[in-house]
Amino acid sequence: MSGYAIEVNNLTKKFGSFTAVDKVSFSINRGEIFGFLGPNGAGKSTTIRMLCGLLVPTSGTGKVGGFDINTQTELVKQNIGYMSQRFSLYEDLTVEENIRFFGGVYGISNQRLQERMKWVVEMAGLNGREKSLTKTLSGGWKQRLALGCAILHEPKIVFLDEPTSGVDPISRRNFWELINKLSEQGVAVLVTTHYLDEAEYCNDLILINTGKLIASGSPKELKSEHITYPILEVEVSDVVAAMDLLRNQTWAVEISLFGTYLHVGVAEEQHGREAITSILSSHNITVKRIDKIVPSLEDVFLHLLEEDIKKTAA
């Protein structure tokens, strides 16, 4: 396989008068972990379905593993791995039976399948549980088993659609260690996630909204290019009332709720600190803490979505 692992140019999908994906272009290098971000309904799943050969594009071109998604869909399917957030497993089959089933789907010979089965069981930490029904496994075990089944045939390109949804934080971290190992072996991984802290692990990211690409770059590039003002994290006695008060201030560039804290973008740090303290104190809201923070991808994400909404409204 030469060139990019995945290359997409002006990919578009329309359903009647509705445009789900609108002239999206991007490329993914071999061995790269590529994050594909966007709110629900942004067009992520539609794009992935086109790249996997499951949905015919309305226009535009794409190559996956060197194969054309318009004319070589069967070859595309044979050379990729795919894992959905539902783990794609058969709950009433045992661990071993699931692996054998997917081995049959991928046409893996019996001797090779025995070798790969051993690898999957070890990778998933399921030694001694080969005869266990899949439905009895924890979320983390199911997740690793599903990944093993998806890459049983050792594809060089893997699509992971919200693979860590619904599993505990330790399982999420362990799963990302597996993704990094795949990347080290030259596997290109396209992953969608709604956990923006996970997006920090990606080499490159794109953000789409309402079917359009609105930003791309590495996590570091996205932060430095799109957040050019100080962000203050504010801890107060009444976060909802504080947000309502600060939202209407002209000096507040942006304001968003992060758990029990506020993130307030300001034009100038010292003035911002003083103004926040002054207005909240005058409304009997106690300011417990104000700290300048390094912007997170979530800050960038919210900023870009708000900017995109403003452009669309204009």
C-alpha positions in Angstrom: 0.0 0.0 0.0 1.5 3.3 -1.1 0.5 6.9 -0.4 -2.1 7.7 2.2 -4.0 5.1 4.1 -7.2 7.1 3.5 -7.7 9.9 1.1 -10.9 11.8 0.7 -11.8 14.6 -1.8 -15.0 16.6 -1.7 -17.0 13.7 -0.4 -20.7 14.5 -0.4 -23.8 12.5 0.6 -27.3 13.8 0.1 -30.6 12.2 1.1 -33.1 14.0 -1.0 -32.8 17.7 -0.3 -30.8 17.1 2.9 -27.0 17.2 2.7 -25.6 14.9 5.4 -21.9 15.3 4.3 -20.9 18.4 2.4 -17.6 18.4 0.3 -15.4 16.9 3.1 -11.7 16.4 2.3 -9.0 14.9 4.4 -6.1 12.4 4.3 -4.7 9.9 6.9 -1.2 8.6 6.9 -0.3 5.0 7.6 0.2 4.4 11.3 -1.7 7.6 12.2 -4.3 7.9 14.9 -6.9 10.2 13.4 -9.7 11.7 15.4 -13.1 12.4 13.7 -15.1 14.7 16.0 -18.5 16.3 15.8 -21.8 16.5 17.6 -24.6 14.0 17.0 -26.0 14.4 13.5 -22.8 16.1 12.2 -22.2 13.5 9.5 -19.5 11.3 11.2 -21.3 8.0 10.8 -22.4 8.8 7.2 -18.8 9.5 6.3 -17.5 6.3 7.9 -20.2 4.3 6.1 -19.1 5.7 2.8 -15.4 5.0 3.6 -16.3 1.4 4.5 -18.1 0.8 1.2 -21.5 0.6 2.9 -23.0 3.7 1.4 -22.6 5.1 -2.1 -21.4 8.8 -2.1 -23.5 11.3 -4.0 -20.3 12.9 -5.3 -16.7 13.2 -4.5 -14.0 10.6 -4.3 -12.2 8.5 -1.7 -9.5 5.8 -1.5 -9.1 3.5 1.4 -6.0 1.3 1.4 -5.5 2.4 -2.3 -9.0 1.1 -3.2 -11.7 3.3 -4.7 -14.8 3.6 -2.5 -17.0 4.1 -5.5 -15.8 1.3 -7.7 -13.9 -1.2 -5.4 -16.2 -1.5 -2.4 -15.6 -5.3 -1.9 -11.8 -4.8 -1.8 -12.3 -1.9 0.6 -14.3 -4.1 2.9 -11.8 -6.9 2.8 -8.9 -4.6 3.8 -10.4 -2.8 6.8 -11.4 -3.5 10.3 -14.5 -1.9 11.8 -15.8 -1.7 15.4 -18.9 0.1 16.4 -19.9 1.4 19.9 -22.1 -1.6 20.3 -19.0 -3.8 20.0 -20.4 -5.9 17.1 -20.4 -9.2 19.1 -22.9 -12.0 19.4 -23.9 -12.1 23.0 -25.2 -15.7 23.0 -21.9 -17.1 21.6 -18.9 -17.9 23.7 -15.6 -15.9 23.4 -14.2 -18.7 21.3 -17.3 -19.0 19.1 -17.3 -15.2 18.4 -13.6 -15.4 17.3 -14.3 -18.4 15.1 -17.3 -16.7 13.5 -15.4 -13.6 12.5 -12.5 -15.8 11.4 -14.9 -17.5 9.0 -16.2 -14.1 7.8 -12.7 -13.0 7.0 -11.8 -16.3 5.3 -8.9 -17.1 7.7 -7.5 -20.6 7.4 -7.9 -23.0 10.4 -4.2 -23.1 11.3 -3.9 -19.3 11.1 -7.2 -18.8 12.9 -5.8 -20.9 15.9 -2.8 -18.5 16.0 -5.0 -15.4 15.8 -7.4 -16.8 18.4 -4.6 -17.2 20.9 -3.5 -13.7 20.2 -7.0 -12.2 20.7 -7.6 -14.1 23.9 -4.2 -12.9 25.3 -4.7 -9.3 24.1 -8.2 -9.2 25.6 -7.0 -10.7 28.9 -9.5 -13.6 28.5 -7.3 -16.6 29.2 -9.4 -19.2 30.9 -12.7 -17.6 29.7 -12.7 -18.9 26.1 -15.9 -20.9 26.9 -17.7 -18.1 28.7 -20.8 -16.6 27.1 -19.9 -13.1 25.7 -23.0 -11.6 27.5 -21.4 -12.5 30.9 -18.3 -10.4 30.2 -17.7 -6.9 31.6 -17.8 -3.9 29.3 -14.0 -3.6 29.2 -13.6 -7.3 28.3 -16.3 -7.1 25.6 -14.6 -4.0 24.2 -11.2 -5.7 23.8 -12.7 -8.8 22.4 -14.6 -6.8 19.8 -11.4 -5.0 18.8 -9.7 -8.4 18.5 -12.5 -9.7 16.3 -12.4 -6.5 14.2 -8.6 -6.9 13.5 -8.5 -10.7 13.4 -7.5 -10.5 9.7 -4.7 -8.0 10.5 -6.0 -5.0 8.4 -3.8 -2.0 8.0 -6.8 0.4 8.4 -9.2 0.3 11.3 -12.4 2.3 11.9 -13.5 2.7 15.5 -16.9 4.4 16.0 -17.1 5.6 19.6 -15.4 2.4 20.8 -15.1 3.5 24.5 -18.7 4.5 25.0 -20.2 3.1 28.2 -17.0 1.6 29.7 -15.2 2.6 32.8 -12.2 5.0 32.8 -9.6 2.3 33.5 -11.0 0.2 30.6 -10.9 3.3 28.4 -7.2 3.9 29.2 -6.3 0.3 28.6 -8.1 0.4 25.3 -6.1 3.4 24.1 -2.9 1.6 25.0 -4.1 -1.1 22.5 -4.8 1.6 19.9 -1.3 3.0 20.3 0.2 -0.4 19.8 -1.7 -0.8 16.6 -0.4 2.6 15.4 3.2 1.5 16.3 2.6 -1.5 14.0 1.7 0.8 11.1 -2.0 0.5 11.3 -4.0 3.7 10.5 -6.8 4.2 13.0 -9.8 6.5 12.4 -11.6 6.9 15.7 -14.8 8.9 16.6 -15.3 9.7 20.3 -17.4 12.1 22.4 -14.7 12.0 25.1 -12.7 15.0 24.2 -9.9 14.1 26.6 -9.4 11.0 24.4 -9.0 13.2 21.4 -5.7 14.4 22.9 -4.2 11.0 22.0 -4.8 11.5 18.3 -2.0 12.6 15.9 -4.5 14.7 13.9 -8.1 15.7 14.2 -10.9 17.0 12.1 -14.1 18.6 13.4 -17.3 18.6 11.3 -20.6 20.2 12.0 -23.8 19.9 9.9 -21.9 17.9 7.4 -19.1 20.5 6.9 -15.5 20.4 7.9 -14.9 23.4 10.2 -11.3 22.7 11.6 -8.4 20.3 11.3 -5.0 19.9 12.7 -3.1 18.3 15.6 -4.5 18.9 19.2 -1.7 21.4 19.8 -2.3 23.2 16.5 -6.0 23.5 17.2 -5.5 25.0 20.6 -2.9 27.5 19.6 -4.7 28.6 16.4 -8.2 28.9 17.7 -7.8 30.0 21.3 -5.7 33.1 21.3 -7.2 34.7 24.5 -6.7 33.8 28.2 -9.2 31.3 29.7 -10.0 31.5 33.4 -11.5 28.7 35.4 -13.9 30.0 38.0 -15.2 28.2 41.0 -18.2 29.9 42.6 -21.0 29.3 45.1 -23.8 29.3 42.5 -22.5 28.3 39.1 -25.8 28.6 37.2 -26.5 32.2 38.4 -22.9 33.2 37.8 -23.1 31.9 34.2 -26.3 33.9 33.6 -24.7 37.1 34.9 -21.3 36.7 33.0 -22.9 35.7 29.7 -24.1 39.2 29.1 -20.8 41.0 29.8 -19.2 42.5 26.8 -15.7 41.8 28.1 -16.4 38.0 28.3 -15.2 36.6 25.0 -16.8 33.2 25.7 -18.3 31.4 28.6 -19.1 27.7 29.1 -19.9 25.3 31.9 -17.4 22.6 32.8 -18.8 20.3 35.4 -19.2 22.6 38.5 -16.8 25.2 37.2 -17.0 28.0 34.6 -14.5 28.6 31.8 -14.5 32.2 30.9 -12.5 33.6 27.9 -11.4 37.1 28.5 -9.6 39.7 26.4 -7.1 40.6 29.2 -6.4 38.4 32.2 -6.1 40.9 35.1 -9.1 42.9 34.0 -11.1 39.7 33.6 -10.3 38.5 37.1 -11.3 41.9 38.6 -14.5 42.1 36.6 -15.6 38.6 37.4 -15.0 39.1 41.1 -16.7 42.5 41.1 -20.0 41.6 39.3 -20.5 38.2 41.1 -19.7 39.7 44.5 -22.3 42.5 43.9 -24.9 39.7 43.4 -23.9 37.8 46.6 -22.2 35.0 44.7 -19.0 33.9 46.4 -15.9 33.6 44.1 -13.9 30.7 45.6 -11.2 30.5 43.0 -10.0 32.0 39.7 -7.2 30.2 37.8 -5.8 30.8 34.4 -5.8 27.4 32.6 -4.4 25.9 29.4 -7.3 25.5 27.0 -8.5 22.0 26.5 -9.8 20.5 23.3 -13.3 20.9 24.7 -12.7 24.6 25.0 -11.6 24.6 21.3 -14.5 22.4 20.3 -17.1 24.7 22.0 -15.5 27.8 20.5 -15.5 26.4 17.0 -19.1 25.2 17.2 -20.2 28.6 18.5 -18.3 30.3 15.7 -19.8 28.0 13.1 -23.4 28.6 14.4 -22.7 32.4 14.2 -21.6 32.1 10.5 -24.6 29.9 9.6 -27.0 32.4 11.3 -25.4 35.3 9.4 
